[in-house]
């Protein structure tokens, strides 16, 4: 489905370019070239937003019907760092998109009464089951702050060739091994979101 969306979005301006055969002429009308560049830019932006939504759905298990009601995606790295600069901001965002109608037991999908342990950020259900905000995601049982996960997902979706573990480790100050595992879990969640990582 992703390949089809990318082919469709990039195929429209490319089809027009080949149809008009303007790629063969040495003199291209400046207005037509600017229009084509603008079309490609709009298509690329739509692809990035679609990939971000896809990442949220597959890696964080956000249901598709919540995409339309979600907070707008960050438009720049500055907007991203302003909105997700702390563990609490990431946690609140994840809670808002995963449990918009209240916390439910991930085992059966039913809303049950629960108490919240603020020192451990866990919900405790009447049967003693403890659940965190990351349960059922690639971030489950992680000791790494959510800010690193959010930044990695954002960079994977917005940086053109992607991001390597070495580059991510260098930019964030975490070890190479941690960065490698984090990025591999995100990639595995994109390829097969329902397999244990």
C-alpha positions in Angstrom: 0.0 0.0 0.0 2.9 2.4 0.8 4.5 1.7 -2.6 1.2 2.4 -4.3 0.7 5.7 -2.5 4.3 6.8 -3.3 3.9 5.7 -6.9 0.6 7.6 -7.2 1.8 10.8 -5.6 5.1 11.0 -7.5 3.7 9.5 -10.6 1.3 12.3 -11.4 3.9 15.1 -11.9 6.3 12.6 -13.6 3.5 11.4 -16.0 2.9 15.0 -17.0 6.6 15.6 -17.5 6.9 12.5 -19.8 3.6 13.2 -21.5 4.7 16.7 -22.5 8.2 15.4 -23.4 9.6 18.5 -21.8 12.4 16.3 -20.4 13.8 16.0 -24.0 14.0 19.7 -24.8 17.0 21.7 -23.7 14.9 24.8 -23.2 12.2 24.4 -20.5 9.7 27.1 -19.8 10.6 28.6 -16.4 7.0 28.7 -15.2 6.4 25.1 -16.2 9.5 24.0 -14.4 8.5 25.9 -11.2 5.0 24.4 -11.4 6.5 20.9 -11.7 8.9 21.5 -8.8 5.9 22.7 -6.7 3.9 19.6 -7.6 6.7 17.3 -6.6 7.2 19.2 -3.3 3.5 18.9 -2.5 3.6 15.2 -3.3 6.8 14.7 -1.2 5.2 16.5 1.7 2.1 14.3 1.5 4.3 11.2 1.4 6.1 12.3 4.6 2.8 12.9 6.4 1.5 9.6 5.2 4.7 7.8 6.4 4.4 9.5 9.8 0.8 8.3 10.1 1.9 4.9 9.0 4.6 4.9 11.7 2.2 5.8 14.4 -0.2 3.1 13.3 2.3 0.3 12.9 5.0 1.1 15.5 2.8 2.6 18.2 -0.5 0.7 17.3 -2.6 3.8 16.9 -5.9 2.9 15.2 -6.5 4.4 11.8 -9.7 6.2 12.8 -7.7 8.3 15.3 -5.4 9.7 12.7 -8.0 12.2 11.6 -8.6 13.5 15.2 -4.9 13.6 16.1 -2.9 16.6 16.9 -1.2 18.0 13.8 2.2 16.5 12.9 5.2 18.6 13.6 6.1 20.7 10.5 9.8 21.2 11.3 12.5 19.9 13.6 12.0 23.1 15.7 8.3 22.3 16.1 9.1 18.7 17.0 11.6 19.7 19.7 9.2 22.3 21.1 6.4 19.8 21.4 8.3 16.6 22.4 11.2 18.0 24.5 10.4 16.1 27.7 9.4 12.6 28.8 6.1 13.9 30.1 5.2 15.6 26.8 5.8 12.4 24.9 4.0 10.3 27.5 0.9 12.6 27.4 0.9 12.6 23.6 1.1 8.8 23.6 -1.7 8.5 26.2 -3.9 10.9 24.2 -3.6 8.9 21.0 -3.6 5.4 22.4 -6.3 5.9 25.1 -8.6 8.8 24.0 -11.6 7.3 25.7 -9.9 6.2 28.9 -7.5 3.4 29.7 -8.5 -0.1 28.7 -7.0 -3.4 29.4 -4.7 -4.3 26.5 -5.4 -8.0 27.0 -9.1 -7.9 26.1 -9.6 -4.4 24.9 -12.2 -3.6 27.6 -12.3 -0.4 29.7 -12.0 -1.4 33.4 -11.5 0.5 36.6 -7.9 1.1 37.3 -5.6 3.0 39.6 -2.6 4.9 38.4 0.8 4.7 40.1 2.4 8.0 39.3 5.9 7.0 40.6 6.1 4.1 38.1 3.7 5.5 35.4 1.6 2.3 35.5 -2.1 1.5 35.6 -3.1 -1.3 38.0 -6.3 -3.2 37.2 -8.4 -5.0 39.9 -6.9 -8.4 39.1 -3.4 -7.0 39.8 -2.3 -6.7 36.2 0.0 -3.7 35.7 0.1 -1.9 32.3 2.3 0.9 31.0 1.7 3.3 28.2 4.1 1.4 25.9 2.5 -2.1 26.3 1.9 -3.7 23.0 4.3 -1.4 21.1 7.9 -1.7 20.0 8.7 0.4 23.0 7.4 -2.1 25.5 9.7 -2.7 28.5 12.2 -0.1 27.4 14.4 1.8 29.8 15.1 4.5 27.3 13.2 7.7 27.5 10.3 8.2 25.1 12.0 11.3 23.7 14.6 9.1 22.0 11.9 6.9 20.5 9.9 9.9 19.2 13.0 11.5 17.8 14.0 8.3 16.0 10.6 7.8 14.5 10.5 11.5 13.4 13.9 11.3 11.8 13.2 8.0 10.1 10.1 9.5 8.5 11.5 12.9 7.5 15.2 12.5 6.7 15.5 11.6 3.1 17.8 8.5 3.2 16.8 7.6 6.7 19.1 7.6 9.6 21.9 5.2 10.6 22.4 3.9 14.1 25.9 5.4 14.2 24.5 8.8 13.2 21.6 8.6 15.7 24.0 7.6 18.5 26.3 10.5 17.7 23.5 13.0 17.6 21.8 11.9 20.8 24.7 10.8 23.0 23.4 7.3 23.5 25.6 4.2 22.8 25.7 2.7 19.3 24.2 -0.6 20.5 21.2 1.2 22.0 20.7 3.3 18.9 21.0 0.1 16.7 18.4 -1.8 18.7 16.0 1.2 18.9 16.1 1.7 15.1 15.9 -2.0 14.4 12.8 -2.3 16.6 11.2 0.6 14.8 12.0 -0.9 11.4 10.7 -4.3 12.5 7.5 -2.7 13.7 7.0 -1.2 10.3 7.6 -4.4 8.4 5.6 -6.7 10.7 3.8 -4.8 13.4 2.2 -7.8 15.1 5.3 -9.9 15.6 7.2 -9.8 18.9 10.3 -7.7 18.6 
